[in-house]
């Protein structure tokens, strides 16, 4: 329907969506490199970044997500962006990075519920941080959880109420549709 509104044929619309998946996968690669640069020590930064980029570029799931039409590419991109923001938060200890982490986590949860698994990782990373006082840890954790709840909680509640027979985290297995498969040939 969207293709018809834009005056595109189905083939052109599918190509556009696949191109977007590819672009998001390239974005994932860039985020992985950015995370590696934040994470690695100065002495190993260049070599380590090249190794991390090579491993990520050959990771089968990243390669597959670039060609498949579903929400995985966006979900992974947003999750990696949230992880990058988390690392920046831990390093800089600035509220803008904590709020960015919360926003990206909420958007990732809205894209795919598996991103709920980011919340415990973010909270544990904050609790284990040695640069932050306990008072600030409690304040940041409360703000992060409140922000994610307000931005994405409504959708999770709606999904539980309307799809009660499905799992919260991995609930779309029963509705996978092979009709989205695009035939490829050289002829």
RAURPE-V900600 format. One record per residue. N is the residue number from 1. D_LAST is the distance of its C-alpha to the last C-alpha in Angstrom with 1 decimal. Layout:
{{N/D_LAST} {N/D_LAST}}
This chain:
{{1/28.1} {2/28.1} {3/24.9} {4/26.7} {5/29.8} {6/28.0} {7/26.1} {8/22.7} {9/19.8} {10/19.1} {11/15.8} {12/17.8} {13/20.6} {14/18.6} {15/17.2} {16/20.9} {17/22.2} {18/19.8} {19/20.9} {20/24.5} {21/24.1} {22/22.9} {23/25.9} {24/28.3} {25/27.2} {26/28.0} {27/31.2} {28/31.9} {29/31.6} {30/34.1} {31/36.4} {32/36.4} {33/37.4} {34/40.1} {35/41.5} {36/41.6} {37/43.5} {38/46.0} {39/46.4} {40/46.7} {41/50.0} {42/50.5} {43/50.9} {44/47.5} {45/45.6} {46/43.2} {47/42.4} {48/42.2} {49/39.9} {50/37.4} {51/37.6} {52/37.1} {53/34.1} {54/32.5} {55/33.2} {56/31.9} {57/28.6} {58/28.0} {59/29.1} {60/26.4} {61/27.5} {62/27.2} {63/23.7} {64/22.7} {65/24.5} {66/22.6} {67/19.4} {68/21.1} {69/22.5} {70/26.2} {71/29.5} {72/29.6} {73/28.5} {74/31.3} {75/33.8} {76/33.4} {77/33.6} {78/36.8} {79/38.2} {80/37.8} {81/39.3} {82/42.2} {83/42.7} {84/42.8} {85/45.3} {86/47.3} {87/47.6} {88/48.7} {89/51.2} {90/52.6} {91/52.9} {92/54.2} {93/56.1} {94/55.5} {95/55.3} {96/52.3} {97/50.2} {98/51.4} {99/50.6} {100/47.2} {101/46.6} {102/47.8} {103/45.6} {104/42.4} {105/43.3} {106/43.9} {107/40.6} {108/38.8} {109/40.7} {110/39.8} {111/36.1} {112/36.4} {113/39.7} {114/39.0} {115/40.3} {116/43.7} {117/43.9} {118/44.2} {119/47.7} {120/49.6} {121/48.0} {122/49.2} {123/52.6} {124/53.1} {125/52.1} {126/54.6} {127/57.4} {128/57.0} {129/57.1} {130/60.2} {131/60.3} {132/60.9} {133/64.1} {134/64.2} {135/65.2} {136/62.1} {137/59.9} {138/61.1} {139/60.7} {140/57.1} {141/56.1} {142/57.6} {143/56.0} {144/52.6} {145/52.8} {146/54.3} {147/51.6} {148/48.8} {149/50.6} {150/51.1} {151/47.6} {152/45.6} {153/48.2} {154/48.1} {155/44.4} {156/45.1} {157/48.1} {158/46.2} {159/43.5} {160/46.1} {161/47.9} {162/44.9} {163/42.9} {164/45.9} {165/44.1} {166/41.6} {167/42.3} {168/42.9} {169/40.9} {170/38.1} {171/38.0} {172/34.5} {173/33.3} {174/34.2} {175/32.1} {176/28.7} {177/25.9} {178/22.6} {179/21.5} {180/20.6} {181/17.8} {182/14.5} {183/11.4} {184/8.9} {185/5.5} {186/3.8} {187/0.0}}
